[in-house]
Amino acid sequence: MRPKIDVRSESMYECFECMGRTTDPDVRICPDCGGELRHIGRPRDV
Ligand SMILES: [Zn+2]
């Protein structure tokens, strides 16, 4: 079982501060440290 990242239509965000990842957050704020999240997901509807 390998850690395959299955990015479909979900928006995945990664925290600048703690590198934690959040999928489809309500706001672009890390729930753990309150840091800024950057978008790393790739929606196909671009
Ligand atoms: Zn964080």
mmCIF file of the protein (N, C-alpha, C, O) and its ligand, coordinates in Angstrom:
data_MODEL
# 
_entry.id   MODEL 
# 
loop_
_entity.id 
_entity.type 
_entity.pdbx_number_of_molecules 
1 polymer     1 
2 non-polymer 1 
# 
_entity_poly.entity_id                      1 
_entity_poly.type                           'polypeptide(L)' 
_entity_poly.nstd_linkage                   no 
_entity_poly.nstd_monomer                   no 
_entity_poly.pdbx_seq_one_letter_code       MRPKIDVRSESMYECFECMGRTTDPDVRICPDCGGELRHIGRPRDV 
_entity_poly.pdbx_seq_one_letter_code_can   MRPKIDVRSESMYECFECMGRTTDPDVRICPDCGGELRHIGRPRDV 
_entity_poly.pdbx_strand_id                 A 
# 
loop_
_entity_poly_seq.entity_id 
_entity_poly_seq.num 
_entity_poly_seq.mon_id 
_entity_poly_seq.hetero 
1 1  MET n 
1 2  ARG n 
1 3  PRO n 
1 4  LYS n 
1 5  ILE n 
1 6  ASP n 
1 7  VAL n 
1 8  ARG n 
1 9  SER n 
1 10 GLU n 
1 11 SER n 
1 12 MET n 
1 13 TYR n 
1 14 GLU n 
1 15 CYS n 
1 16 PHE n 
1 17 GLU n 
1 18 CYS n 
1 19 MET n 
1 20 GLY n 
1 21 ARG n 
1 22 THR n 
1 23 THR n 
1 24 ASP n 
1 25 PRO n 
1 26 ASP n 
1 27 VAL n 
1 28 ARG n 
1 29 ILE n 
1 30 CYS n 
1 31 PRO n 
1 32 ASP n 
1 33 CYS n 
1 34 GLY n 
1 35 GLY n 
1 36 GLU n 
1 37 LEU n 
1 38 ARG n 
1 39 HIS n 
1 40 ILE n 
1 41 GLY n 
1 42 ARG n 
1 43 PRO n 
1 44 ARG n 
1 45 ASP n 
1 46 VAL n 
# 
loop_
_struct_asym.id 
_struct_asym.entity_id 
A 1 
B 2 
# 
loop_
_chem_comp.id 
_chem_comp.type 
_chem_comp.mon_nstd_flag 
ARG 'L-peptide linking' y 
ASP 'L-peptide linking' y 
CYS 'L-peptide linking' y 
GLU 'L-peptide linking' y 
GLY 'peptide linking'   y 
HIS 'L-peptide linking' y 
ILE 'L-peptide linking' y 
LEU 'L-peptide linking' y 
LYS 'L-peptide linking' y 
MET 'L-peptide linking' y 
PHE 'L-peptide linking' y 
PRO 'L-peptide linking' y 
SER 'L-peptide linking' y 
THR 'L-peptide linking' y 
TYR 'L-peptide linking' y 
VAL 'L-peptide linking' y 
ZN  non-polymer         . 
# 
_pdbx_entity_nonpoly.entity_id   2 
_pdbx_entity_nonpoly.name        ? 
_pdbx_entity_nonpoly.comp_id     ZN 
# 
_pdbx_nonpoly_scheme.asym_id         B 
_pdbx_nonpoly_scheme.entity_id       2 
_pdbx_nonpoly_scheme.mon_id          ZN 
_pdbx_nonpoly_scheme.ndb_seq_num     1 
_pdbx_nonpoly_scheme.pdb_seq_num     101 
_pdbx_nonpoly_scheme.auth_seq_num    101 
_pdbx_nonpoly_scheme.pdb_mon_id      ZN 
_pdbx_nonpoly_scheme.auth_mon_id     ZN 
_pdbx_nonpoly_scheme.pdb_strand_id   A 
_pdbx_nonpoly_scheme.pdb_ins_code    . 
# 
loop_
_atom_site.group_PDB 
_atom_site.id 
_atom_site.type_symbol 
_atom_site.label_atom_id 
_atom_site.label_alt_id 
_atom_site.label_comp_id 
_atom_site.label_asym_id 
_atom_site.label_entity_id 
_atom_site.label_seq_id 
_atom_site.pdbx_PDB_ins_code 
_atom_site.Cartn_x 
_atom_site.Cartn_y 
_atom_site.Cartn_z 
_atom_site.occupancy 
_atom_site.B_iso_or_equiv 
_atom_site.pdbx_formal_charge 
_atom_site.auth_seq_id 
_atom_site.auth_comp_id 
_atom_site.auth_asym_id 
_atom_site.auth_atom_id 
_atom_site.pdbx_PDB_model_num 
ATOM   1   N  N  . MET A 1 1  ? 0.848   -1.197 0.000   1.00 0.00 ? 1   MET A N  1 
ATOM   2   C  CA . MET A 1 1  ? 0.000   0.000  0.000   1.00 0.00 ? 1   MET A CA 1 
ATOM   3   C  C  . MET A 1 1  ? 0.882   1.246  0.000   1.00 0.00 ? 1   MET A C  1 
ATOM   4   O  O  . MET A 1 1  ? 1.507   1.566  1.012   1.00 0.00 ? 1   MET A O  1 
ATOM   5   N  N  . ARG A 1 2  ? 0.933   1.917  -1.078  1.00 0.00 ? 2   ARG A N  1 
ATOM   6   C  CA . ARG A 1 2  ? 1.779   3.102  -1.149  1.00 0.00 ? 2   ARG A CA 1 
ATOM   7   C  C  . ARG A 1 2  ? 0.954   4.376  -0.973  1.00 0.00 ? 2   ARG A C  1 
ATOM   8   O  O  . ARG A 1 2  ? -0.228  4.421  -1.315  1.00 0.00 ? 2   ARG A O  1 
ATOM   9   N  N  . PRO A 1 3  ? 1.583   5.381  -0.447  1.00 0.00 ? 3   PRO A N  1 
ATOM   10  C  CA . PRO A 1 3  ? 0.872   6.642  -0.167  1.00 0.00 ? 3   PRO A CA 1 
ATOM   11  C  C  . PRO A 1 3  ? 0.605   7.447  -1.421  1.00 0.00 ? 3   PRO A C  1 
ATOM   12  O  O  . PRO A 1 3  ? 1.194   8.506  -1.636  1.00 0.00 ? 3   PRO A O  1 
ATOM   13  N  N  . LYS A 1 4  ? -0.272  6.941  -2.230  1.00 0.00 ? 4   LYS A N  1 
ATOM   14  C  CA . LYS A 1 4  ? -0.589  7.641  -3.455  1.00 0.00 ? 4   LYS A CA 1 
ATOM   15  C  C  . LYS A 1 4  ? -1.498  8.829  -3.176  1.00 0.00 ? 4   LYS A C  1 
ATOM   16  O  O  . LYS A 1 4  ? -2.508  8.711  -2.483  1.00 0.00 ? 4   LYS A O  1 
ATOM   17  N  N  . ILE A 1 5  ? -1.128  9.945  -3.716  1.00 0.00 ? 5   ILE A N  1 
ATOM   18  C  CA . ILE A 1 5  ? -1.937  11.147 -3.529  1.00 0.00 ? 5   ILE A CA 1 
ATOM   19  C  C  . ILE A 1 5  ? -2.944  11.240 -4.662  1.00 0.00 ? 5   ILE A C  1 
ATOM   20  O  O  . ILE A 1 5  ? -2.608  11.563 -5.801  1.00 0.00 ? 5   ILE A O  1 
ATOM   21  N  N  . ASP A 1 6  ? -4.154  10.954 -4.321  1.00 0.00 ? 6   ASP A N  1 
ATOM   22  C  CA . ASP A 1 6  ? -5.201  10.959 -5.322  1.00 0.00 ? 6   ASP A CA 1 
ATOM   23  C  C  . ASP A 1 6  ? -5.901  12.300 -5.344  1.00 0.00 ? 6   ASP A C  1 
ATOM   24  O  O  . ASP A 1 6  ? -6.799  12.567 -4.545  1.00 0.00 ? 6   ASP A O  1 
ATOM   25  N  N  . VAL A 1 7  ? -5.481  13.127 -6.259  1.00 0.00 ? 7   VAL A N  1 
ATOM   26  C  CA . VAL A 1 7  ? -6.068  14.456 -6.356  1.00 0.00 ? 7   VAL A CA 1 
ATOM   27  C  C  . VAL A 1 7  ? -7.101  14.463 -7.467  1.00 0.00 ? 7   VAL A C  1 
ATOM   28  O  O  . VAL A 1 7  ? -6.763  14.418 -8.649  1.00 0.00 ? 7   VAL A O  1 
ATOM   29  N  N  . ARG A 1 8  ? -8.311  14.517 -7.088  1.00 0.00 ? 8   ARG A N  1 
ATOM   30  C  CA . ARG A 1 8  ? -9.377  14.539 -8.098  1.00 0.00 ? 8   ARG A CA 1 
ATOM   31  C  C  . ARG A 1 8  ? -9.855  15.971 -8.282  1.00 0.00 ? 8   ARG A C  1 
ATOM   32  O  O  . ARG A 1 8  ? -9.180  16.799 -8.894  1.00 0.00 ? 8   ARG A O  1 
ATOM   33  N  N  . SER A 1 9  ? -11.000 16.234 -7.755  1.00 0.00 ? 9   SER A N  1 
ATOM   34  C  CA . SER A 1 9  ? -11.502 17.598 -7.862  1.00 0.00 ? 9   SER A CA 1 
ATOM   35  C  C  . SER A 1 9  ? -11.372 18.312 -6.521  1.00 0.00 ? 9   SER A C  1 
ATOM   36  O  O  . SER A 1 9  ? -11.912 19.399 -6.316  1.00 0.00 ? 9   SER A O  1 
ATOM   37  N  N  . GLU A 1 10 ? -10.641 17.669 -5.618  1.00 0.00 ? 10  GLU A N  1 
ATOM   38  C  CA . GLU A 1 10 ? -10.485 18.270 -4.306  1.00 0.00 ? 10  GLU A CA 1 
ATOM   39  C  C  . GLU A 1 10 ? -9.392  19.320 -4.323  1.00 0.00 ? 10  GLU A C  1 
ATOM   40  O  O  . GLU A 1 10 ? -8.435  19.240 -5.092  1.00 0.00 ? 10  GLU A O  1 
ATOM   41  N  N  . SER A 1 11 ? -9.557  20.291 -3.469  1.00 0.00 ? 11  SER A N  1 
ATOM   42  C  CA . SER A 1 11 ? -8.541  21.312 -3.330  1.00 0.00 ? 11  SER A CA 1 
ATOM   43  C  C  . SER A 1 11 ? -7.697  21.002 -2.107  1.00 0.00 ? 11  SER A C  1 
ATOM   44  O  O  . SER A 1 11 ? -8.193  20.986 -0.980  1.00 0.00 ? 11  SER A O  1 
ATOM   45  N  N  . MET A 1 12 ? -6.436  20.760 -2.340  1.00 0.00 ? 12  MET A N  1 
ATOM   46  C  CA . MET A 1 12 ? -5.562  20.439 -1.222  1.00 0.00 ? 12  MET A CA 1 
ATOM   47  C  C  . MET A 1 12 ? -4.651  21.617 -0.912  1.00 0.00 ? 12  MET A C  1 
ATOM   48  O  O  . MET A 1 12 ? -4.088  22.251 -1.804  1.00 0.00 ? 12  MET A O  1 
ATOM   49  N  N  . TYR A 1 13 ? -4.528  21.883 0.362   1.00 0.00 ? 13  TYR A N  1 
ATOM   50  C  CA . TYR A 1 13 ? -3.709  23.008 0.792   1.00 0.00 ? 13  TYR A CA 1 
ATOM   51  C  C  . TYR A 1 13 ? -2.641  22.528 1.749   1.00 0.00 ? 13  TYR A C  1 
ATOM   52  O  O  . TYR A 1 13 ? -2.856  21.602 2.531   1.00 0.00 ? 13  TYR A O  1 
ATOM   53  N  N  . GLU A 1 14 ? -1.493  23.164 1.678   1.00 0.00 ? 14  GLU A N  1 
ATOM   54  C  CA . GLU A 1 14 ? -0.394  22.811 2.558   1.00 0.00 ? 14  GLU A CA 1 
ATOM   55  C  C  . GLU A 1 14 ? 0.017   24.038 3.353   1.00 0.00 ? 14  GLU A C  1 
ATOM   56  O  O  . GLU A 1 14 ? 0.091   25.152 2.834   1.00 0.00 ? 14  GLU A O  1 
ATOM   57  N  N  . CYS A 1 15 ? 0.284   23.792 4.647   1.00 0.00 ? 15  CYS A N  1 
ATOM   58  C  CA . CYS A 1 15 ? 0.624   24.904 5.524   1.00 0.00 ? 15  CYS A CA 1 
ATOM   59  C  C  . CYS A 1 15 ? 2.083   25.318 5.346   1.00 0.00 ? 15  CYS A C  1 
ATOM   60  O  O  . CYS A 1 15 ? 2.976   24.475 5.257   1.00 0.00 ? 15  CYS A O  1 
ATOM   61  N  N  . PHE A 1 16 ? 2.305   26.615 5.296   1.00 0.00 ? 16  PHE A N  1 
ATOM   62  C  CA . PHE A 1 16 ? 3.673   27.120 5.186   1.00 0.00 ? 16  PHE A CA 1 
ATOM   63  C  C  . PHE A 1 16 ? 4.449   26.883 6.466   1.00 0.00 ? 16  PHE A C  1 
ATOM   64  O  O  . PHE A 1 16 ? 5.662   26.678 6.438   1.00 0.00 ? 16  PHE A O  1 
ATOM   65  N  N  . GLU A 1 17 ? 3.754   26.911 7.574   1.00 0.00 ? 17  GLU A N  1 
ATOM   66  C  CA . GLU A 1 17 ? 4.409   26.877 8.878   1.00 0.00 ? 17  GLU A CA 1 
ATOM   67  C  C  . GLU A 1 17 ? 4.749   25.462 9.326   1.00 0.00 ? 17  GLU A C  1 
ATOM   68  O  O  . GLU A 1 17 ? 5.903   25.166 9.632   1.00 0.00 ? 17  GLU A O  1 
ATOM   69  N  N  . CYS A 1 18 ? 3.752   24.593 9.364   1.00 0.00 ? 18  CYS A N  1 
ATOM   70  C  CA . CYS A 1 18 ? 3.965   23.251 9.920   1.00 0.00 ? 18  CYS A CA 1 
ATOM   71  C  C  . CYS A 1 18 ? 3.916   22.169 8.852   1.00 0.00 ? 18  CYS A C  1 
ATOM   72  O  O  . CYS A 1 18 ? 4.033   20.982 9.154   1.00 0.00 ? 18  CYS A O  1 
ATOM   73  N  N  . MET A 1 19 ? 3.742   22.585 7.600   1.00 0.00 ? 19  MET A N  1 
ATOM   74  C  CA . MET A 1 19 ? 3.700   21.658 6.468   1.00 0.00 ? 19  MET A CA 1 
ATOM   75  C  C  . MET A 1 19 ? 2.541   20.675 6.548   1.00 0.00 ? 19  MET A C  1 
ATOM   76  O  O  . MET A 1 19 ? 2.524   19.658 5.856   1.00 0.00 ? 19  MET A O  1 
ATOM   77  N  N  . GLY A 1 20 ? 1.583   20.989 7.391   1.00 0.00 ? 20  GLY A N  1 
ATOM   78  C  CA . GLY A 1 20 ? 0.407   20.141 7.491   1.00 0.00 ? 20  GLY A CA 1 
ATOM   79  C  C  . GLY A 1 20 ? -0.488  20.329 6.278   1.00 0.00 ? 20  GLY A C  1 
ATOM   80  O  O  . GLY A 1 20 ? -0.540  21.407 5.686   1.00 0.00 ? 20  GLY A O  1 
ATOM   81  N  N  . ARG A 1 21 ? -1.179  19.279 5.923   1.00 0.00 ? 21  ARG A N  1 
ATOM   82  C  CA . ARG A 1 21 ? -2.041  19.375 4.744   1.00 0.00 ? 21  ARG A CA 1 
ATOM   83  C  C  . ARG A 1 21 ? -3.512  19.312 5.105   1.00 0.00 ? 21  ARG A C  1 
ATOM   84  O  O  . ARG A 1 21 ? -3.936  18.547 5.971   1.00 0.00 ? 21  ARG A O  1 
ATOM   85  N  N  . THR A 1 22 ? -4.264  20.130 4.421   1.00 0.00 ? 22  THR A N  1 
ATOM   86  C  CA . THR A 1 22 ? -5.693  20.180 4.652   1.00 0.00 ? 22  THR A CA 1 
ATOM   87  C  C  . THR A 1 22 ? -6.409  20.075 3.319   1.00 0.00 ? 22  THR A C  1 
ATOM   88  O  O  . THR A 1 22 ? -6.021  20.713 2.340   1.00 0.00 ? 22  THR A O  1 
ATOM   89  N  N  . THR A 1 23 ? -7.432  19.286 3.290   1.00 0.00 ? 23  THR A N  1 
ATOM   90  C  CA . THR A 1 23 ? -8.194  19.131 2.065   1.00 0.00 ? 23  THR A CA 1 
ATOM   91  C  C  . THR A 1 23 ? -9.471  19.938 2.125   1.00 0.00 ? 23  THR A C  1 
ATOM   92  O  O  . THR A 1 23 ? -10.293 19.774 3.027   1.00 0.00 ? 23  THR A O  1 
ATOM   93  N  N  . ASP A 1 24 ? -9.619  20.803 1.156   1.00 0.00 ? 24  ASP A N  1 
ATOM   94  C  CA . ASP A 1 24 ? -10.822 21.598 1.013   1.00 0.00 ? 24  ASP A CA 1 
ATOM   95  C  C  . ASP A 1 24 ? -11.217 22.326 2.300   1.00 0.00 ? 24  ASP A C  1 
ATOM   96  O  O  . ASP A 1 24 ? -12.308 22.105 2.828   1.00 0.00 ? 24  ASP A O  1 
ATOM   97  N  N  . PRO A 1 25 ? -10.344 23.183 2.800   1.00 0.00 ? 25  PRO A N  1 
ATOM   98  C  CA . PRO A 1 25 ? -10.637 23.923 4.032   1.00 0.00 ? 25  PRO A CA 1 
ATOM   99  C  C  . PRO A 1 25 ? -11.647 25.034 3.787   1.00 0.00 ? 25  PRO A C  1 
ATOM   100 O  O  . PRO A 1 25 ? -11.823 25.508 2.664   1.00 0.00 ? 25  PRO A O  1 
ATOM   101 N  N  . ASP A 1 26 ? -12.292 25.427 4.850   1.00 0.00 ? 26  ASP A N  1 
ATOM   102 C  CA . ASP A 1 26 ? -13.263 26.518 4.735   1.00 0.00 ? 26  ASP A CA 1 
ATOM   103 C  C  . ASP A 1 26 ? -12.551 27.841 4.500   1.00 0.00 ? 26  ASP A C  1 
ATOM   104 O  O  . ASP A 1 26 ? -12.991 28.686 3.720   1.00 0.00 ? 26  ASP A O  1 
ATOM   105 N  N  . VAL A 1 27 ? -11.431 27.988 5.206   1.00 0.00 ? 27  VAL A N  1 
ATOM   106 C  CA . VAL A 1 27 ? -10.618 29.180 5.030   1.00 0.00 ? 27  VAL A CA 1 
ATOM   107 C  C  . VAL A 1 27 ? -9.171  28.755 4.815   1.00 0.00 ? 27  VAL A C  1 
ATOM   108 O  O  . VAL A 1 27 ? -8.788  27.638 5.162   1.00 0.00 ? 27  VAL A O  1 
ATOM   109 N  N  . ARG A 1 28 ? -8.379  29.637 4.248   1.00 0.00 ? 28  ARG A N  1 
ATOM   110 C  CA . ARG A 1 28 ? -6.985  29.279 3.996   1.00 0.00 ? 28  ARG A CA 1 
ATOM   111 C  C  . ARG A 1 28 ? -6.121  29.512 5.221   1.00 0.00 ? 28  ARG A C  1 
ATOM   112 O  O  . ARG A 1 28 ? -5.074  30.156 5.155   1.00 0.00 ? 28  ARG A O  1 
ATOM   113 N  N  . ILE A 1 29 ? -6.573  28.988 6.313   1.00 0.00 ? 29  ILE A N  1 
ATOM   114 C  CA . ILE A 1 29 ? -5.821  29.093 7.552   1.00 0.00 ? 29  ILE A CA 1 
ATOM   115 C  C  . ILE A 1 29 ? -5.613  27.701 8.125   1.00 0.00 ? 29  ILE A C  1 
ATOM   116 O  O  . ILE A 1 29 ? -6.549  26.905 8.193   1.00 0.00 ? 29  ILE A O  1 
ATOM   117 N  N  . CYS A 1 30 ? -4.403  27.413 8.531   1.00 0.00 ? 30  CYS A N  1 
ATOM   118 C  CA . CYS A 1 30 ? -4.105  26.109 9.095   1.00 0.00 ? 30  CYS A CA 1 
ATOM   119 C  C  . CYS A 1 30 ? -4.853  25.912 10.410  1.00 0.00 ? 30  CYS A C  1 
ATOM   120 O  O  . CYS A 1 30 ? -4.757  26.743 11.313  1.00 0.00 ? 30  CYS A O  1 
ATOM   121 N  N  . PRO A 1 31 ? -5.600  24.811 10.514  1.00 0.00 ? 31  PRO A N  1 
ATOM   122 C  CA . PRO A 1 31 ? -6.361  24.539 11.734  1.00 0.00 ? 31  PRO A CA 1 
ATOM   123 C  C  . PRO A 1 31 ? -5.457  24.194 12.914  1.00 0.00 ? 31  PRO A C  1 
ATOM   124 O  O  . PRO A 1 31 ? -5.891  24.233 14.066  1.00 0.00 ? 31  PRO A O  1 
ATOM   125 N  N  . ASP A 1 32 ? -4.229  23.864 12.632  1.00 0.00 ? 32  ASP A N  1 
ATOM   126 C  CA . ASP A 1 32 ? -3.310  23.465 13.698  1.00 0.00 ? 32  ASP A CA 1 
ATOM   127 C  C  . ASP A 1 32 ? -2.526  24.644 14.261  1.00 0.00 ? 32  ASP A C  1 
ATOM   128 O  O  . ASP A 1 32 ? -2.473  24.837 15.476  1.00 0.00 ? 32  ASP A O  1 
ATOM   129 N  N  . CYS A 1 33 ? -1.917  25.434 13.377  1.00 0.00 ? 33  CYS A N  1 
ATOM   130 C  CA . CYS A 1 33 ? -1.044  26.507 13.843  1.00 0.00 ? 33  CYS A CA 1 
ATOM   131 C  C  . CYS A 1 33 ? -1.527  27.896 13.426  1.00 0.00 ? 33  CYS A C  1 
ATOM   132 O  O  . CYS A 1 33 ? -0.979  28.907 13.863  1.00 0.00 ? 33  CYS A O  1 
ATOM   133 N  N  . GLY A 1 34 ? -2.534  27.938 12.596  1.00 0.00 ? 34  GLY A N  1 
ATOM   134 C  CA . GLY A 1 34 ? -3.065  29.226 12.175  1.00 0.00 ? 34  GLY A CA 1 
ATOM   135 C  C  . GLY A 1 34 ? -2.234  29.882 11.088  1.00 0.00 ? 34  GLY A C  1 
ATOM   136 O  O  . GLY A 1 34 ? -2.405  31.064 10.790  1.00 0.00 ? 34  GLY A O  1 
ATOM   137 N  N  . GLY A 1 35 ? -1.334  29.109 10.496  1.00 0.00 ? 35  GLY A N  1 
ATOM   138 C  CA . GLY A 1 35 ? -0.483  29.642 9.442   1.00 0.00 ? 35  GLY A CA 1 
ATOM   139 C  C  . GLY A 1 35 ? -1.207  29.733 8.115   1.00 0.00 ? 35  GLY A C  1 
ATOM   140 O  O  . GLY A 1 35 ? -2.341  29.278 7.967   1.00 0.00 ? 35  GLY A O  1 
ATOM   141 N  N  . GLU A 1 36 ? -0.530  30.324 7.166   1.00 0.00 ? 36  GLU A N  1 
ATOM   142 C  CA . GLU A 1 36 ? -1.135  30.481 5.849   1.00 0.00 ? 36  GLU A CA 1 
ATOM   143 C  C  . GLU A 1 36 ? -1.021  29.199 5.044   1.00 0.00 ? 36  GLU A C  1 
ATOM   144 O  O  . GLU A 1 36 ? 0.019   28.541 5.048   1.00 0.00 ? 36  GLU A O  1 
ATOM   145 N  N  . LEU A 1 37 ? -2.087  28.855 4.362   1.00 0.00 ? 37  LEU A N  1 
ATOM   146 C  CA . LEU A 1 37 ? -2.085  27.662 3.536   1.00 0.00 ? 37  LEU A CA 1 
ATOM   147 C  C  . LEU A 1 37 ? -1.854  28.036 2.080   1.00 0.00 ? 37  LEU A C  1 
ATOM   148 O  O  . LEU A 1 37 ? -2.374  29.032 1.578   1.00 0.00 ? 37  LEU A O  1 
ATOM   149 N  N  . ARG A 1 38 ? -1.068  27.219 1.431   1.00 0.00 ? 38  ARG A N  1 
ATOM   150 C  CA . ARG A 1 38 ? -0.912  27.444 -0.005  1.00 0.00 ? 38  ARG A CA 1 
ATOM   151 C  C  . ARG A 1 38 ? -1.576  26.312 -0.765  1.00 0.00 ? 38  ARG A C  1 
ATOM   152 O  O  . ARG A 1 38 ? -1.598  25.168 -0.310  1.00 0.00 ? 38  ARG A O  1 
ATOM   153 N  N  . HIS A 1 39 ? -2.105  26.636 -1.905  1.00 0.00 ? 39  HIS A N  1 
ATOM   154 C  CA . HIS A 1 39 ? -2.852  25.670 -2.695  1.00 0.00 ? 39  HIS A CA 1 
ATOM   155 C  C  . HIS A 1 39 ? -1.896  24.768 -3.451  1.00 0.00 ? 39  HIS A C  1 
ATOM   156 O  O  . HIS A 1 39 ? -1.065  25.243 -4.226  1.00 0.00 ? 39  HIS A O  1 
ATOM   157 N  N  . ILE A 1 40 ? -2.013  23.470 -3.225  1.00 0.00 ? 40  ILE A N  1 
ATOM   158 C  CA . ILE A 1 40 ? -1.156  22.540 -3.943  1.00 0.00 ? 40  ILE A CA 1 
ATOM   159 C  C  . ILE A 1 40 ? -1.971  21.570 -4.791  1.00 0.00 ? 40  ILE A C  1 
ATOM   160 O  O  . ILE A 1 40 ? -1.417  20.790 -5.566  1.00 0.00 ? 40  ILE A O  1 
ATOM   161 N  N  . GLY A 1 41 ? -3.272  21.627 -4.637  1.00 0.00 ? 41  GLY A N  1 
ATOM   162 C  CA . GLY A 1 41 ? -4.137  20.757 -5.422  1.00 0.00 ? 41  GLY A CA 1 
ATOM   163 C  C  . GLY A 1 41 ? -4.233  21.233 -6.850  1.00 0.00 ? 41  GLY A C  1 
ATOM   164 O  O  . GLY A 1 41 ? -3.957  22.392 -7.159  1.00 0.00 ? 41  GLY A O  1 
ATOM   165 N  N  . ARG A 1 42 ? -4.628  20.325 -7.713  1.00 0.00 ? 42  ARG A N  1 
ATOM   166 C  CA . ARG A 1 42 ? -4.757  20.697 -9.119  1.00 0.00 ? 42  ARG A CA 1 
ATOM   167 C  C  . ARG A 1 42 ? -6.102  20.266 -9.667  1.00 0.00 ? 42  ARG A C  1 
ATOM   168 O  O  . ARG A 1 42 ? -6.251  19.174 -10.214 1.00 0.00 ? 42  ARG A O  1 
ATOM   169 N  N  . PRO A 1 43 ? -7.060  21.133 -9.513  1.00 0.00 ? 43  PRO A N  1 
ATOM   170 C  CA . PRO A 1 43 ? -8.388  20.844 -10.070 1.00 0.00 ? 43  PRO A CA 1 
ATOM   171 C  C  . PRO A 1 43 ? -8.309  20.725 -11.581 1.00 0.00 ? 43  PRO A C  1 
ATOM   172 O  O  . PRO A 1 43 ? -7.522  21.414 -12.230 1.00 0.00 ? 43  PRO A O  1 
ATOM   173 N  N  . ARG A 1 44 ? -9.116  19.859 -12.121 1.00 0.00 ? 44  ARG A N  1 
ATOM   174 C  CA . ARG A 1 44 ? -9.049  19.637 -13.565 1.00 0.00 ? 44  ARG A CA 1 
ATOM   175 C  C  . ARG A 1 44 ? -9.845  20.672 -14.355 1.00 0.00 ? 44  ARG A C  1 
ATOM   176 O  O  . ARG A 1 44 ? -9.772  20.737 -15.582 1.00 0.00 ? 44  ARG A O  1 
ATOM   177 N  N  . ASP A 1 45 ? -10.580 21.451 -13.643 1.00 0.00 ? 45  ASP A N  1 
ATOM   178 C  CA . ASP A 1 45 ? -11.426 22.413 -14.349 1.00 0.00 ? 45  ASP A CA 1 
ATOM   179 C  C  . ASP A 1 45 ? -10.723 23.736 -14.577 1.00 0.00 ? 45  ASP A C  1 
ATOM   180 O  O  . ASP A 1 45 ? -11.360 24.785 -14.674 1.00 0.00 ? 45  ASP A O  1 
ATOM   181 N  N  . VAL A 1 46 ? -9.411  23.677 -14.660 1.00 0.00 ? 46  VAL A N  1 
ATOM   182 C  CA . VAL A 1 46 ? -8.651  24.901 -14.918 1.00 0.00 ? 46  VAL A CA 1 
ATOM   183 C  C  . VAL A 1 46 ? -8.581  25.145 -16.418 1.00 0.00 ? 46  VAL A C  1 
ATOM   184 O  O  . VAL A 1 46 ? -7.984  26.129 -16.856 1.00 0.00 ? 46  VAL A O  1 
HETATM 185 ZN ZN . ZN  B 2 .  ? 0.151   24.789 10.166  1.00 0.00 2 101 ZN  A ZN 1 
# 
